[in-house]
């Protein structure tokens, strides 16, 4: 598995390849960055500037300004695992709360599939199906 695939694998189980934040950054899409900044400012009650929009995945080098508050990303980093699917405590209360708060009903399915077949095969399935982080 390439390092970029690891970086784009979300701690909560999804895959970021078609995420608008990711695409806005890698394509330097100023119009999309402006649109997302307005949307995120409204949704989060924060003053998000277009230059703040951009992400290279939970395990990448560039994150959204609010990523520091993501309990799952912090937890997986502290435990040295890529996703919650590899945690000995899976599923935990922290994960269940996150999935409910972020309405990520598909995240659980992704995590269970990762546990079942392993990350590499899961990534192959996701890419073949054309799924992305918006599907979680």
C-alpha positions in Angstrom: 0.0 0.0 0.0 1.3 3.4 -1.0 1.8 6.1 1.7 -0.7 8.3 0.0 -3.4 5.5 0.3 -2.7 5.3 4.0 -2.9 9.1 4.4 -6.3 9.2 2.6 -7.8 6.4 4.8 -10.0 8.1 7.3 -9.7 7.1 11.0 -13.4 6.6 11.0 -13.2 4.1 8.1 -13.8 6.1 4.9 -11.6 7.0 2.0 -10.9 10.6 1.0 -10.1 10.4 -2.7 -13.2 12.3 -3.8 -13.7 14.5 -0.7 -14.3 18.1 -1.7 -11.7 19.4 0.8 -9.1 17.1 -0.6 -10.0 17.9 -4.2 -10.1 21.7 -3.6 -6.6 21.5 -2.2 -4.9 19.2 -4.7 -6.5 21.0 -7.7 -6.0 24.5 -6.1 -9.6 25.2 -7.0 -10.2 28.7 -5.7 -13.9 28.7 -6.5 -14.4 25.5 -4.5 -12.3 26.7 -1.7 -14.4 29.8 -1.4 -17.7 27.8 -1.5 -16.4 25.4 1.2 -15.1 28.2 3.4 -18.5 29.8 3.4 -20.2 26.4 4.0 -17.9 25.4 6.9 -18.0 28.8 8.5 -21.8 28.5 8.7 -21.9 24.9 9.8 -19.1 25.2 12.4 -19.7 28.7 13.6 -16.0 29.4 12.8 -14.4 32.0 10.5 -13.0 29.7 7.9 -11.0 31.4 5.2 -10.6 29.9 1.7 -6.9 29.4 2.3 -7.8 27.3 5.4 -9.6 24.8 3.1 -7.6 21.8 2.3 -6.8 18.3 3.6 -4.6 15.5 2.7 -6.4 12.9 4.8 -6.4 12.0 8.5 -2.9 10.7 8.3 -1.6 13.3 5.8 0.5 16.4 6.4 -2.2 19.0 5.8 -5.5 19.1 7.8 -8.6 21.2 8.1 -8.4 23.7 11.0 -10.9 21.7 13.0 -9.1 18.3 12.6 -7.3 18.9 15.9 -10.6 18.4 17.7 -11.3 15.0 16.0 -11.3 12.5 18.8 -11.0 9.5 16.4 -8.0 10.9 14.5 -6.2 11.7 17.8 -7.1 8.3 19.2 -5.8 6.3 16.2 -2.6 8.3 16.2 -2.1 7.7 19.9 -2.6 4.0 19.4 -0.5 3.8 16.3 -3.2 2.4 14.1 -4.7 3.6 10.8 -8.4 3.2 11.5 -10.7 2.3 14.3 -11.1 -1.1 12.6 -7.7 -2.2 13.9 -8.4 -1.2 17.5 -8.6 -3.9 20.2 -11.5 -1.9 21.7 -13.6 -1.8 18.5 -16.3 -0.7 18.5 -16.0 1.7 21.4 -18.2 4.5 22.8 -16.0 7.2 21.2 -16.6 5.7 17.8 -20.3 5.2 18.3 -20.7 8.8 19.4 -18.6 10.1 16.5 -20.6 8.1 13.9 -23.9 9.4 15.4 -22.8 13.0 15.6 -21.4 13.1 12.0 -24.2 10.9 10.6 -21.7 8.5 9.1 -23.8 5.4 9.0 -21.6 3.9 6.3 -18.5 4.3 8.4 -19.4 1.3 10.5 -19.8 -0.9 7.4 -16.4 0.2 6.1 -14.8 -0.5 9.4 -16.3 -3.9 9.6 -15.3 -4.7 6.1 -11.7 -3.6 6.8 -11.6 -6.0 9.8 -13.0 -8.8 7.7 -10.8 -8.6 4.6 -7.9 -6.3 5.6 -7.1 -2.8 4.5 -5.4 -3.5 1.2 -8.3 -5.6 -0.1 -10.8 -3.0 1.2 -8.9 -0.2 -0.6 -9.1 -2.2 -3.8 -12.8 -2.7 -3.4 -13.4 1.0 -2.6 -11.4 2.1 -5.6 -13.2 -0.4 -7.9 -16.6 0.7 -6.7 -15.7 4.4 -7.0 -16.7 5.0 -3.4 -15.3 8.0 -1.4 -15.5 9.7 1.9 -18.9 11.2 1.0 -20.3 7.6 0.9 -19.6 6.9 4.5 
